[in-house]
């Protein structure tokens, strides 16, 4: 670490207000050069807002920011980039229809006006090789997995010469293996003298990767400590102001008949290659079936087929005994199916609409909200306020546009909408993605409560701790095929990882005999 008396970055009494909300309330702390500094806090604690100020997307209302003892007002991302600051956002800022190289070229003043990607591709391949961030420069962004998109964002920041790299929830879309590789990359960057600001809600990652951690709660700094001098329990209490339950008790309930049956199901990816291959499984009433697997092994395509967003090329999907194969999303939703999508920003909400409008996206046609062609907005307002209260959504009022909410609050909004419809089946794709430890605890508890009242839950997650803690059975997906289905707790975490890497269950069982 560098000299404590000459920090690289200093935040001095920074305040940022939005209508009805003080996002940053007198934030003061320092960051040293050549360190990995974690910003830890609940969703809505002000972490991302503060870093958006440092990156020039917002300007503070009060207070100062110093870089190497010199005060700067960073009025735009262009200014931040000039100062050597790069940011990888939680929700990627990429143009889907452009290639990787074209996205790197966008906004790059040094890019040639004739064939701008030619030189970029060469340097991009070098950077990718140097840091182990493999990506195809000619691939279109829409063809990439979430993990690959993040690599592009990191490479873009490095390409522009970032010496200070802000990473906003960088592991939310990464598998355990990809997370390990990212941490190795960050350590290499630190050894080169770069400074990493790591926004996260994951306590394990704070303990593993950071040198120093600053905890924010409700826009204020609670504490800044050397990571080596603290532990998960202490950090969680600082973060949420109470003890957090890491082990949840599963409600005991007799498993009922199958609510979802999948028979020899196949489907293509966006690249028109087979992503789901001859899958067969079932989910029963009062059961949580976990689907584990490394990103890009057919999970997204499977969830989209089951919810009517993608066409199956063969096989059947039955809900409550009725064939719904290739039915519309509306028809499937009308069969009391709730969907918590992987991409909450594009599939879960309409950002420009208010919370009230988002709450009734699936129910505006139905009683009690609809009376013929008219919507009873008094009832909608009452219903929305109840969801805000029950799911602890931090928002000024129900008329707030949904895209002004933090990621965690958006996820709570989606969950509130879906669960309040009293579903018989929940298809949950990465339901705790991007959420802090307290919010994740709340959502896992909610899924367990739904199981307890007889709902069938299909839980798609890359978080092995989550999968193992709340699932009754676990099916492991690899390259679109199920490697094996086991009772939760039957295999150790490492053995589950081997299934995720493509080892058939029979091989592991043979090995364990």
Protein Blocks (a to p, Z undefined) as FASTA:
>chain_A
ZZfklcfbdcehiacddehiafbghiacdddehiacdddddehilmmmmmmmmnopaccf
bdcddeehiacddfbfklmmmnopacddfbdcbdfkbcfklmmmnopakbcfbhkllmmm
mmmmmmmmmnopacdfkbcfklpcfklmmmmmmmmmmmnopabdcdehkllmpcfklmmm
mmmmmmmmmmnopacddddfbfklmmmmmmbdcddeehiafbdcdfklgcfklmmmmmno
pacdfbdcdddddddddfbdcehiacddfkopafbghiacdddehiacddeddehihpmm
mmmmmnopaccfbdcddeehiacehiafklmmmnopacddfblmlmmpcfkbcfklmmmm
mmmmpcfkbghjaccfklmmmmmmmmmmmnopacfblkbcfklpcfklmmmmmmmmmmmn
opabdcdehklgoiafklmmmmmmmmmmmmmnopacddddfblklmmmmpmbdcddeehi
afbdcdehkacfklmmmmmnopafklmmmmmZZ
